[in-house]
Each structure stands twice: as C-alpha cells, then as structure tokens.
C-alpha cells in the first residue's frame, strides 16, 4: 500500500501503524506518531489500521536549548 511518511511516498506491506513503523525501521518507545494529523498514542499503534494514502508523521523529541 502507498503511504506518505514524513512527507515521502512509501510502499509498505502493513495493516497497522505498528507494522508500518517496523517495516520502515522506526524503533523506540520515545517516538511520537500521527496519522492524517491525529496523534496516535504508542499503546494504540497495534490497533490503528492504516489505509492507502494515509499521511503518517513520525517525530522524535529534540534536545538542546
């Protein structure tokens, strides 16, 4: 299925957001995720079904000051 991940088209064989993250080698409990502008909490990623064309943002916290 074709998804937009962090602004880039990706073709991924996945049904859930958790599977997308694994397929694209995003790891870590510290990641923040959003699908189509809606925050998806870490504990909901296994249940969140993705659809062709979904816009997924994967964010990591920034350090510094």
mmCIF file as gemmi writes it, N, C-alpha and C atoms, coordinates in Angstrom:
data_model
loop_
_atom_site.group_PDB
_atom_site.id
_atom_site.type_symbol
_atom_site.label_atom_id
_atom_site.label_alt_id
_atom_site.label_comp_id
_atom_site.label_asym_id
_atom_site.label_entity_id
_atom_site.label_seq_id
_atom_site.pdbx_PDB_ins_code
_atom_site.Cartn_x
_atom_site.Cartn_y
_atom_site.Cartn_z
_atom_site.occupancy
_atom_site.B_iso_or_equiv
_atom_site.pdbx_formal_charge
_atom_site.auth_seq_id
_atom_site.auth_asym_id
_atom_site.pdbx_PDB_model_num
ATOM 1 N N . UNK Axp A 1 ? 0.837 -1.164 0 1 0 ? 1 A 1
ATOM 2 C CA . UNK Axp A 1 ? 0 0 0 1 0 ? 1 A 1
ATOM 3 C C . UNK Axp A 1 ? 0.887 1.234 0 1 0 ? 1 A 1
ATOM 4 N N . UNK Axp A 2 ? 0.406 2.3 -0.594 1 0 ? 2 A 1
ATOM 5 C CA . UNK Axp A 2 ? 1.168 3.544 -0.677 1 0 ? 2 A 1
ATOM 6 C C . UNK Axp A 2 ? 0.738 4.461 0.47 1 0 ? 2 A 1
ATOM 7 N N . UNK Axp A 3 ? 1.742 4.93 1.217 1 0 ? 3 A 1
ATOM 8 C CA . UNK Axp A 3 ? 1.532 5.852 2.321 1 0 ? 3 A 1
ATOM 9 C C . UNK Axp A 3 ? 2.464 7.04 2.146 1 0 ? 3 A 1
ATOM 10 N N . UNK Axp A 4 ? 2.147 8.136 2.78 1 0 ? 4 A 1
ATOM 11 C CA . UNK Axp A 4 ? 3.041 9.295 2.829 1 0 ? 4 A 1
ATOM 12 C C . UNK Axp A 4 ? 3.614 9.314 4.251 1 0 ? 4 A 1
ATOM 13 N N . UNK Axp A 5 ? 4.913 9.061 4.367 1 0 ? 5 A 1
ATOM 14 C CA . UNK Axp A 5 ? 5.563 9.004 5.678 1 0 ? 5 A 1
ATOM 15 C C . UNK Axp A 5 ? 6.581 10.133 5.75 1 0 ? 5 A 1
ATOM 16 N N . UNK Axp A 6 ? 6.359 11.033 6.679 1 0 ? 6 A 1
ATOM 17 C CA . UNK Axp A 6 ? 7.23 12.206 6.846 1 0 ? 6 A 1
ATOM 18 C C . UNK Axp A 6 ? 7.43 12.934 5.517 1 0 ? 6 A 1
ATOM 19 N N . UNK Axp A 7 ? 6.344 13.036 4.747 1 0 ? 7 A 1
ATOM 20 C CA . UNK Axp A 7 ? 6.36 13.796 3.506 1 0 ? 7 A 1
ATOM 21 C C . UNK Axp A 7 ? 6.853 13.046 2.283 1 0 ? 7 A 1
ATOM 22 N N . UNK Axp A 8 ? 7.231 11.769 2.439 1 0 ? 8 A 1
ATOM 23 C CA . UNK Axp A 8 ? 7.731 10.982 1.304 1 0 ? 8 A 1
ATOM 24 C C . UNK Axp A 8 ? 6.835 9.778 1.051 1 0 ? 8 A 1
ATOM 25 N N . UNK Axp A 9 ? 6.59 9.487 -0.229 1 0 ? 9 A 1
ATOM 26 C CA . UNK Axp A 9 ? 5.804 8.3 -0.565 1 0 ? 9 A 1
ATOM 27 C C . UNK Axp A 9 ? 6.587 7.048 -0.212 1 0 ? 9 A 1
ATOM 28 N N . UNK Axp A 10 ? 5.898 6.113 0.416 1 0 ? 10 A 1
ATOM 29 C CA . UNK Axp A 10 ? 6.477 4.823 0.778 1 0 ? 10 A 1
ATOM 30 C C . UNK Axp A 10 ? 5.483 3.737 0.392 1 0 ? 10 A 1
ATOM 31 N N . UNK Axp A 11 ? 5.991 2.64 -0.127 1 0 ? 11 A 1
ATOM 32 C CA . UNK Axp A 11 ? 5.147 1.475 -0.389 1 0 ? 11 A 1
ATOM 33 C C . UNK Axp A 11 ? 5.487 0.442 0.673 1 0 ? 11 A 1
ATOM 34 N N . UNK Axp A 12 ? 4.481 0.059 1.457 1 0 ? 12 A 1
ATOM 35 C CA . UNK Axp A 12 ? 4.692 -0.811 2.61 1 0 ? 12 A 1
ATOM 36 C C . UNK Axp A 12 ? 3.592 -1.869 2.641 1 0 ? 12 A 1
ATOM 37 N N . UNK Axp A 13 ? 3.981 -3.076 2.963 1 0 ? 13 A 1
ATOM 38 C CA . UNK Axp A 13 ? 3.009 -4.144 3.192 1 0 ? 13 A 1
ATOM 39 C C . UNK Axp A 13 ? 2.725 -4.17 4.687 1 0 ? 13 A 1
ATOM 40 N N . UNK Axp A 14 ? 1.686 -3.512 5.112 1 0 ? 14 A 1
ATOM 41 C CA . UNK Axp A 14 ? 1.354 -3.428 6.524 1 0 ? 14 A 1
ATOM 42 C C . UNK Axp A 14 ? -0.124 -3.141 6.676 1 0 ? 14 A 1
ATOM 43 N N . UNK Axp A 15 ? -0.664 -3.565 7.805 1 0 ? 15 A 1
ATOM 44 C CA . UNK Axp A 15 ? -2.068 -3.303 8.1 1 0 ? 15 A 1
ATOM 45 C C . UNK Axp A 15 ? -2.23 -2.291 9.221 1 0 ? 15 A 1
ATOM 46 N N . UNK Axp A 16 ? -1.264 -2.266 10.149 1 0 ? 16 A 1
ATOM 47 C CA . UNK Axp A 16 ? -1.379 -1.382 11.305 1 0 ? 16 A 1
ATOM 48 C C . UNK Axp A 16 ? -0.222 -0.381 11.33 1 0 ? 16 A 1
ATOM 49 N N . UNK Axp A 17 ? -0.403 0.665 12.123 1 0 ? 17 A 1
ATOM 50 C CA . UNK Axp A 17 ? 0.656 1.644 12.27 1 0 ? 17 A 1
ATOM 51 C C . UNK Axp A 17 ? 1.913 1.005 12.854 1 0 ? 17 A 1
ATOM 52 N N . UNK Axp A 18 ? 1.762 0.099 13.796 1 0 ? 18 A 1
ATOM 53 C CA . UNK Axp A 18 ? 2.918 -0.586 14.381 1 0 ? 18 A 1
ATOM 54 C C . UNK Axp A 18 ? 3.689 -1.354 13.307 1 0 ? 18 A 1
ATOM 55 N N . UNK Axp A 19 ? 2.983 -2.003 12.389 1 0 ? 19 A 1
ATOM 56 C CA . UNK Axp A 19 ? 3.636 -2.743 11.306 1 0 ? 19 A 1
ATOM 57 C C . UNK Axp A 19 ? 4.357 -1.794 10.348 1 0 ? 19 A 1
ATOM 58 N N . UNK Axp A 20 ? 3.783 -0.635 10.089 1 0 ? 20 A 1
ATOM 59 C CA . UNK Axp A 20 ? 4.442 0.367 9.236 1 0 ? 20 A 1
ATOM 60 C C . UNK Axp A 20 ? 5.758 0.787 9.868 1 0 ? 20 A 1
ATOM 61 N N . UNK Axp A 21 ? 5.715 1.111 11.162 1 0 ? 21 A 1
ATOM 62 C CA . UNK Axp A 21 ? 6.925 1.552 11.852 1 0 ? 21 A 1
ATOM 63 C C . UNK Axp A 21 ? 8.009 0.475 11.802 1 0 ? 21 A 1
ATOM 64 N N . UNK Axp A 22 ? 7.629 -0.772 12.025 1 0 ? 22 A 1
ATOM 65 C CA . UNK Axp A 22 ? 8.604 -1.866 11.981 1 0 ? 22 A 1
ATOM 66 C C . UNK Axp A 22 ? 9.169 -2.041 10.578 1 0 ? 22 A 1
ATOM 67 N N . UNK Axp A 23 ? 8.314 -1.977 9.571 1 0 ? 23 A 1
ATOM 68 C CA . UNK Axp A 23 ? 8.758 -2.17 8.187 1 0 ? 23 A 1
ATOM 69 C C . UNK Axp A 23 ? 9.728 -1.079 7.743 1 0 ? 23 A 1
ATOM 70 N N . UNK Axp A 24 ? 9.568 0.119 8.29 1 0 ? 24 A 1
ATOM 71 C CA . UNK Axp A 24 ? 10.426 1.244 7.904 1 0 ? 24 A 1
ATOM 72 C C . UNK Axp A 24 ? 11.555 1.487 8.911 1 0 ? 24 A 1
ATOM 73 N N . UNK Axp A 25 ? 11.756 0.525 9.817 1 0 ? 25 A 1
ATOM 74 C CA . UNK Axp A 25 ? 12.851 0.559 10.8 1 0 ? 25 A 1
ATOM 75 C C . UNK Axp A 25 ? 12.792 1.742 11.759 1 0 ? 25 A 1
ATOM 76 N N . UNK Axp A 26 ? 11.59 2.172 12.107 1 0 ? 26 A 1
ATOM 77 C CA . UNK Axp A 26 ? 11.436 3.165 13.166 1 0 ? 26 A 1
ATOM 78 C C . UNK Axp A 26 ? 11.311 2.384 14.464 1 0 ? 26 A 1
ATOM 79 N N . UNK Axp A 27 ? 12.205 2.638 15.395 1 0 ? 27 A 1
ATOM 80 C CA . UNK Axp A 27 ? 12.185 1.916 16.659 1 0 ? 27 A 1
ATOM 81 C C . UNK Axp A 27 ? 12.268 2.888 17.818 1 0 ? 27 A 1
ATOM 82 N N . UNK Axp A 28 ? 11.75 2.488 18.942 1 0 ? 28 A 1
ATOM 83 C CA . UNK Axp A 28 ? 11.87 3.27 20.159 1 0 ? 28 A 1
ATOM 84 C C . UNK Axp A 28 ? 10.532 3.682 20.719 1 0 ? 28 A 1
ATOM 85 N N . UNK Axp A 29 ? 10.422 3.58 22.032 1 0 ? 29 A 1
ATOM 86 C CA . UNK Axp A 29 ? 9.188 3.971 22.711 1 0 ? 29 A 1
ATOM 87 C C . UNK Axp A 29 ? 9.041 5.477 22.775 1 0 ? 29 A 1
ATOM 88 N N . UNK Axp A 30 ? 10.083 6.203 22.448 1 0 ? 30 A 1
ATOM 89 C CA . UNK Axp A 30 ? 10.101 7.655 22.549 1 0 ? 30 A 1
ATOM 90 C C . UNK Axp A 30 ? 9.526 8.338 21.312 1 0 ? 30 A 1
ATOM 91 N N . UNK Axp A 31 ? 9.167 7.587 20.281 1 0 ? 31 A 1
ATOM 92 C CA . UNK Axp A 31 ? 8.616 8.175 19.066 1 0 ? 31 A 1
ATOM 93 C C . UNK Axp A 31 ? 7.204 8.705 19.292 1 0 ? 31 A 1
ATOM 94 N N . UNK Axp A 32 ? 6.88 9.788 18.627 1 0 ? 32 A 1
ATOM 95 C CA . UNK Axp A 32 ? 5.509 10.288 18.586 1 0 ? 32 A 1
ATOM 96 C C . UNK Axp A 32 ? 4.985 10.047 17.173 1 0 ? 32 A 1
ATOM 97 N N . UNK Axp A 33 ? 3.729 9.622 17.063 1 0 ? 33 A 1
ATOM 98 C CA . UNK Axp A 33 ? 3.166 9.32 15.749 1 0 ? 33 A 1
ATOM 99 C C . UNK Axp A 33 ? 1.821 10.008 15.563 1 0 ? 33 A 1
ATOM 100 N N . UNK Axp A 34 ? 1.589 10.39 14.306 1 0 ? 34 A 1
ATOM 101 C CA . UNK Axp A 34 ? 0.296 10.976 13.937 1 0 ? 34 A 1
ATOM 102 C C . UNK Axp A 34 ? -0.096 10.415 12.572 1 0 ? 34 A 1
ATOM 103 N N . UNK Axp A 35 ? -1.377 10.191 12.388 1 0 ? 35 A 1
ATOM 104 C CA . UNK Axp A 35 ? -1.91 9.732 11.108 1 0 ? 35 A 1
ATOM 105 C C . UNK Axp A 35 ? -2.976 10.734 10.689 1 0 ? 35 A 1
ATOM 106 N N . UNK Axp A 36 ? -2.774 11.307 9.513 1 0 ? 36 A 1
ATOM 107 C CA . UNK Axp A 36 ? -3.697 12.31 8.979 1 0 ? 36 A 1
ATOM 108 C C . UNK Axp A 36 ? -3.944 13.439 9.98 1 0 ? 36 A 1
ATOM 109 N N . UNK Axp A 37 ? -2.88 13.822 10.695 1 0 ? 37 A 1
ATOM 110 C CA . UNK Axp A 37 ? -2.956 14.936 11.618 1 0 ? 37 A 1
ATOM 111 C C . UNK Axp A 37 ? -3.444 14.599 13.011 1 0 ? 37 A 1
ATOM 112 N N . UNK Axp A 38 ? -3.838 13.35 13.244 1 0 ? 38 A 1
ATOM 113 C CA . UNK Axp A 38 ? -4.328 12.947 14.571 1 0 ? 38 A 1
ATOM 114 C C . UNK Axp A 38 ? -3.265 12.134 15.295 1 0 ? 38 A 1
ATOM 115 N N . UNK Axp A 39 ? -2.94 12.539 16.527 1 0 ? 39 A 1
ATOM 116 C CA . UNK Axp A 39 ? -1.969 11.827 17.332 1 0 ? 39 A 1
ATOM 117 C C . UNK Axp A 39 ? -2.437 10.4 17.582 1 0 ? 39 A 1
ATOM 118 N N . UNK Axp A 40 ? -1.503 9.45 17.427 1 0 ? 40 A 1
ATOM 119 C CA . UNK Axp A 40 ? -1.8 8.051 17.74 1 0 ? 40 A 1
ATOM 120 C C . UNK Axp A 40 ? -0.868 7.645 18.879 1 0 ? 40 A 1
ATOM 121 N N . UNK Axp A 41 ? -1.403 7.452 20.085 1 0 ? 41 A 1
ATOM 122 C CA . UNK Axp A 41 ? -0.566 7.076 21.213 1 0 ? 41 A 1
ATOM 123 C C . UNK Axp A 41 ? 0.119 5.722 20.984 1 0 ? 41 A 1
ATOM 124 N N . UNK Axp A 42 ? 1.247 5.547 21.654 1 0 ? 42 A 1
ATOM 125 C CA . UNK Axp A 42 ? 2.039 4.318 21.499 1 0 ? 42 A 1
ATOM 126 C C . UNK Axp A 42 ? 1.199 3.066 21.72 1 0 ? 42 A 1
ATOM 127 N N . UNK Axp A 43 ? 0.352 3.07 22.762 1 0 ? 43 A 1
ATOM 128 C CA . UNK Axp A 43 ? -0.42 1.86 23.069 1 0 ? 43 A 1
ATOM 129 C C . UNK Axp A 43 ? -1.559 1.608 22.081 1 0 ? 43 A 1
ATOM 130 N N . UNK Axp A 44 ? -1.817 2.523 21.15 1 0 ? 44 A 1
ATOM 131 C CA . UNK Axp A 44 ? -2.871 2.342 20.146 1 0 ? 44 A 1
ATOM 132 C C . UNK Axp A 44 ? -2.319 1.948 18.776 1 0 ? 44 A 1
ATOM 133 N N . UNK Axp A 45 ? -1.017 1.936 18.603 1 0 ? 45 A 1
ATOM 134 C CA . UNK Axp A 45 ? -0.429 1.674 17.284 1 0 ? 45 A 1
ATOM 135 C C . UNK Axp A 45 ? -0.724 0.279 16.75 1 0 ? 45 A 1
ATOM 136 N N . UNK Axp A 46 ? -0.812 -0.71 17.633 1 0 ? 46 A 1
ATOM 137 C CA . UNK Axp A 46 ? -1.117 -2.085 17.202 1 0 ? 46 A 1
ATOM 138 C C . UNK Axp A 46 ? -2.546 -2.204 16.673 1 0 ? 46 A 1
ATOM 139 N N . UNK Axp A 47 ? -3.426 -1.345 17.144 1 0 ? 47 A 1
ATOM 140 C CA . UNK Axp A 47 ? -4.845 -1.389 16.75 1 0 ? 47 A 1
ATOM 141 C C . UNK Axp A 47 ? -5.185 -0.419 15.636 1 0 ? 47 A 1
ATOM 142 N N . UNK Axp A 48 ? -4.297 0.546 15.362 1 0 ? 48 A 1
ATOM 143 C CA . UNK Axp A 48 ? -4.613 1.583 14.378 1 0 ? 48 A 1
ATOM 144 C C . UNK Axp A 48 ? -4.387 1.056 12.958 1 0 ? 48 A 1
ATOM 145 N N . UNK Axp A 49 ? -5.466 0.834 12.228 1 0 ? 49 A 1
ATOM 146 C CA . UNK Axp A 49 ? -5.414 0.326 10.857 1 0 ? 49 A 1
ATOM 147 C C . UNK Axp A 49 ? -5.084 1.48 9.916 1 0 ? 49 A 1
ATOM 148 N N . UNK Axp A 50 ? -4.1 1.266 9.037 1 0 ? 50 A 1
ATOM 149 C CA . UNK Axp A 50 ? -3.743 2.289 8.049 1 0 ? 50 A 1
ATOM 150 C C . UNK Axp A 50 ? -4.396 1.964 6.716 1 0 ? 50 A 1
ATOM 151 N N . UNK Axp A 51 ? -4.62 3.03 5.93 1 0 ? 51 A 1
ATOM 152 C CA . UNK Axp A 51 ? -5.254 2.886 4.614 1 0 ? 51 A 1
ATOM 153 C C . UNK Axp A 51 ? -4.378 3.555 3.562 1 0 ? 51 A 1
ATOM 154 N N . UNK Axp A 52 ? -4.474 3.092 2.345 1 0 ? 52 A 1
ATOM 155 C CA . UNK Axp A 52 ? -3.723 3.692 1.244 1 0 ? 52 A 1
ATOM 156 C C . UNK Axp A 52 ? -3.942 5.198 1.225 1 0 ? 52 A 1
ATOM 157 N N . UNK Axp A 53 ? -2.843 5.933 1.107 1 0 ? 53 A 1
ATOM 158 C CA . UNK Axp A 53 ? -2.908 7.386 1.044 1 0 ? 53 A 1
ATOM 159 C C . UNK Axp A 53 ? -2.808 8.087 2.382 1 0 ? 53 A 1
ATOM 160 N N . UNK Axp A 54 ? -2.823 7.317 3.493 1 0 ? 54 A 1
ATOM 161 C CA . UNK Axp A 54 ? -2.693 7.956 4.804 1 0 ? 54 A 1
ATOM 162 C C . UNK Axp A 54 ? -1.387 8.727 4.881 1 0 ? 54 A 1
ATOM 163 N N . UNK Axp A 55 ? -1.433 9.851 5.598 1 0 ? 55 A 1
ATOM 164 C CA . UNK Axp A 55 ? -0.248 10.68 5.854 1 0 ? 55 A 1
ATOM 165 C C . UNK Axp A 55 ? 0.214 10.4 7.282 1 0 ? 55 A 1
ATOM 166 N N . UNK Axp A 56 ? 1.384 9.828 7.398 1 0 ? 56 A 1
ATOM 167 C CA . UNK Axp A 56 ? 1.925 9.435 8.695 1 0 ? 56 A 1
ATOM 168 C C . UNK Axp A 56 ? 3.122 10.318 9.01 1 0 ? 56 A 1
ATOM 169 N N . UNK Axp A 57 ? 3.127 10.855 10.221 1 0 ? 57 A 1
ATOM 170 C CA . UNK Axp A 57 ? 4.274 11.62 10.707 1 0 ? 57 A 1
ATOM 171 C C . UNK Axp A 57 ? 4.88 10.87 11.88 1 0 ? 57 A 1
ATOM 172 N N . UNK Axp A 58 ? 6.191 10.693 11.824 1 0 ? 58 A 1
ATOM 173 C CA . UNK Axp A 58 ? 6.916 10.049 12.906 1 0 ? 58 A 1
ATOM 174 C C . UNK Axp A 58 ? 7.91 11.082 13.418 1 0 ? 58 A 1
ATOM 175 N N . UNK Axp A 59 ? 7.765 11.445 14.685 1 0 ? 59 A 1
ATOM 176 C CA . UNK Axp A 59 ? 8.582 12.508 15.254 1 0 ? 59 A 1
ATOM 177 C C . UNK Axp A 59 ? 9.394 11.982 16.436 1 0 ? 59 A 1
ATOM 178 N N . UNK Axp A 60 ? 10.586 12.532 16.593 1 0 ? 60 A 1
ATOM 179 C CA . UNK Axp A 60 ? 11.402 12.214 17.753 1 0 ? 60 A 1
ATOM 180 C C . UNK Axp A 60 ? 11.631 13.503 18.522 1 0 ? 60 A 1
ATOM 181 N N . UNK Axp A 61 ? 11.779 13.401 19.848 1 0 ? 61 A 1
ATOM 182 C CA . UNK Axp A 61 ? 11.992 14.609 20.63 1 0 ? 61 A 1
ATOM 183 C C . UNK Axp A 61 ? 13.321 15.265 20.287 1 0 ? 61 A 1
ATOM 184 N N . UNK Axp A 62 ? 13.321 16.586 20.355 1 0 ? 62 A 1
ATOM 185 C CA . UNK Axp A 62 ? 14.553 17.337 20.088 1 0 ? 62 A 1
ATOM 186 C C . UNK Axp A 62 ? 15.233 17.669 21.407 1 0 ? 62 A 1
ATOM 187 N N . UNK Axp A 63 ? 16.544 17.671 21.373 1 0 ? 63 A 1
ATOM 188 C CA . UNK Axp A 63 ? 17.304 18.024 22.556 1 0 ? 63 A 1
ATOM 189 C C . UNK Axp A 63 ? 18.025 19.339 22.324 1 0 ? 63 A 1
ATOM 190 N N . UNK Axp A 64 ? 18.402 19.937 23.395 1 0 ? 64 A 1
ATOM 191 C CA . UNK Axp A 64 ? 19.128 21.182 23.27 1 0 ? 64 A 1
ATOM 192 C C . UNK Axp A 64 ? 18.36 22.316 23.93 1 0 ? 64 A 1
ATOM 193 N N . UNK Axp A 65 ? 18.901 23.489 23.771 1 0 ? 65 A 1
ATOM 194 C CA . UNK Axp A 65 ? 18.187 24.574 24.428 1 0 ? 65 A 1
ATOM 195 C C . UNK Axp A 65 ? 18.617 25.922 23.938 1 0 ? 65 A 1
